[in-house]
Amino acid sequence: MDCEVRHVGRLGSMMSMSTSSVAYRSLRGGPRTNLADLVPLPAPFTVYLEPTNICNFKCSYCPVHFDDYAERSGGLSRLTLEDCTRVFRDILALGRLRTLNLYMLGEPFANKRLPEFISLAKQLDVADRVIVTTNATLIDEAMARRTIESRLDYLRVSIYGTSNSRSAQVTGSKIPLNRIVANVTRLKSIRDERGSAWPHIYVKMIDAGDAEDNKRFLELFGPISDQAAVEPAMNWNLPKDEVNLSGPHENLDAEHFRHKKTACPFPFYSLVVNADLRVTVCCVDWEKAPRSATCVIRRFSRSGTARRFAIFA
């Protein structure tokens, strides 16, 4: 397929369109809703449902690499199909979603039932689109076929370096980069051979701060995906975090972070349902503990339908 190199500010992207639906980055460029005109919402626009908080990477900027991560996060969990079904029905009791994200902190494919969760979400028509973000290390041929058959809309693949040494340095893993390349290549090949329109494969890497490294990433993953892009660093530290989880501070001085928000919009339109069924309104609250008096975090009921996700004062 032909590839087009695009530039978004200082960031570049390479895209080769398949027969899939709207390109992932185009979702972000569509019409925006003015939340001030709509809140309080009767139901969230977006829900993050975490298949598991277990990950085979120990990225230096992720809480998973903490020695006491399991203890501080409330234990290691995997979502069951029974609980997933209950959560989906509870969501639909509130209202259909715009986006269902089947990921949060852990590696989604570390839960082998992930394709079943996706299929169920599509069967129940829970959302306009279903998205999974992954490191792609666990997508072997069998899992690739199951994922395609599940009718997943978007698969986002996170890359952490363009060399084995850089990837290992960031992820704390010895899994070679060529395994990820092979997994993504095979997934796209099987999808295209089947004539399937899904999933749209979007591969991303955080801006390395080095134009040549960014270029190598685009050249490596552009041809084997539907879209490859270099994204700005994410600042997900909470005010009292004792460890910088965002990487080098200079990354946070980029144009992307110069316009500070006085209030986070996330709690007004999104919710996170963790693998242990605890619910939070904060997308970086990996400890799942209340951070402010404005919300009450509650657990989904295993004995009945949870009619409300969170209560705002």
Salt bridges, closest charged atoms under 4 A:
ASP68 OD1 - ARG72 NH1 3.77
GLU82 OE2 - ARG86 NH2 3.60
ASP83 OD1 - ARG86 NH1 3.12
ASP83 OD2 - ARG302 NH2 3.27
GLU116 OE1 - ARG113 NH2 2.83
GLU116 OE2 - ARG146 NH2 3.79
ASP125 OD1 - ARG96 NH2 2.87
ASP128 OD1 - ARG96 NH1 2.24
GLU141 OE2 - ARG145 NH2 3.12
GLU149 OE2 - ARG194 NH1 3.65
ASP153 OD2 - LYS122 NZ 2.85
ASP192 OD2 - LYS188 NZ 3.14
ASP192 OD1 - ARG191 NH2 2.89
ASP207 OD2 - ARG10 NH1 3.81
ASP213 OD1 - ARG216 NH2 3.10
ASP226 OD2 - ARG191 NH1 2.51
ASP226 OD2 - HIS200 ND1 3.96
GLU231 OE2 - ARG28 NH2 3.28
GLU242 OE2 - ARG72 NH1 3.32
GLU255 OE1 - ARG258 NH1 2.95
GLU255 OE2 - HIS259 NE2 3.40
ASP276 OD2 - ARG278 NE 3.06
ASP276 OD2 - LYS288 NZ 3.13
ASP285 OD1 - ARG291 NE 3.65
GLU287 OE2 - ARG72 NE 3.21
GLU287 OE1 - ARG291 NH2 2.93
